[in-house]
Amino acid sequence: MYIHFPDDPPRYCGPNLTLTFPAFVDGERVNCSITAEALEDHFGAASPREEDTLRAFNGNRHKIEHAARRLLREIGKKPIILHSGYFRYCERE
């Protein structure tokens, strides 16, 4: 399975408090999201506001994409949402 993350900026969704970023899995576009809660709990976002979540995402993009790649390998070409609990689970391994 080949997974590539383009340099596209993430999109903020206020109602869901998430940032969405694209991945290409074997050439097919798949949406990946991370919750503001995960960005606050694990990546230093000061709040769930757009500017704070974007700053945390951009400063930790490599780690977030690594976690997304791992989850995509587990579930395949399906949209994913990275919640705070996923990072807690990964930290224990």
C-alpha positions in Angstrom: 0.0 0.0 0.0 1.5 3.3 -1.1 0.4 6.3 1.0 1.4 9.9 0.1 0.4 13.2 1.8 0.5 16.2 -0.4 1.5 19.6 1.0 -2.0 20.9 0.8 -3.0 23.0 3.8 -5.6 21.4 6.1 -9.2 22.7 6.1 -10.8 23.7 9.4 -14.3 22.6 10.2 -15.7 24.7 13.1 -18.9 22.7 13.7 -16.9 19.5 14.0 -13.8 21.0 15.6 -11.5 19.2 13.2 -8.8 19.8 10.6 -9.1 17.7 7.4 -6.1 17.0 5.2 -5.7 14.8 2.2 -3.9 11.5 1.7 -3.5 9.5 -1.5 -3.7 5.8 -0.9 -2.6 3.8 -4.0 -3.5 6.9 -6.0 -6.9 7.4 -4.6 -7.7 10.5 -2.5 -8.8 9.8 1.1 -9.8 12.5 3.6 -8.0 12.3 7.0 -9.1 14.4 9.9 -7.7 15.2 13.4 -9.8 16.6 16.2 -9.1 19.8 17.9 -9.1 17.8 21.2 -6.2 15.6 19.9 -4.3 18.7 18.8 -4.8 20.3 22.3 -4.0 17.1 24.2 -1.0 15.9 22.2 0.3 18.7 20.0 0.1 21.9 22.1 -2.9 23.7 20.6 -3.9 26.4 23.0 -7.6 26.1 22.1 -9.9 24.6 19.5 -9.9 27.9 17.5 -8.8 27.7 13.9 -5.5 29.6 14.3 -4.4 27.5 17.3 -5.2 24.2 15.7 -3.5 25.1 12.4 -0.4 26.2 14.3 -0.3 22.9 16.2 -0.9 20.9 13.1 1.7 22.6 11.1 4.3 22.3 13.8 3.6 18.6 14.2 2.6 17.6 10.7 5.1 14.8 10.3 3.9 13.1 13.5 0.3 13.5 12.6 0.8 12.1 9.1 2.8 9.2 10.6 -0.3 8.3 12.8 -2.6 8.7 9.8 -0.4 6.5 7.7 -0.5 3.8 10.4 -4.3 3.9 10.7 -4.8 3.9 6.9 -2.6 0.8 6.8 -4.9 -0.8 9.3 -8.3 0.1 7.7 -7.5 0.7 4.1 -8.8 3.4 1.7 -11.4 4.8 4.0 -11.7 8.3 5.5 -10.2 8.5 9.0 -10.5 10.7 12.1 -7.6 10.8 14.5 -9.1 11.3 18.0 -7.1 12.0 21.2 -7.6 8.4 22.3 -5.8 7.1 19.2 -2.6 9.0 20.2 -2.9 7.7 23.8 -3.1 4.2 22.4 -0.1 4.7 20.1 2.0 6.1 23.0 1.5 2.9 25.0 2.9 0.7 22.3 
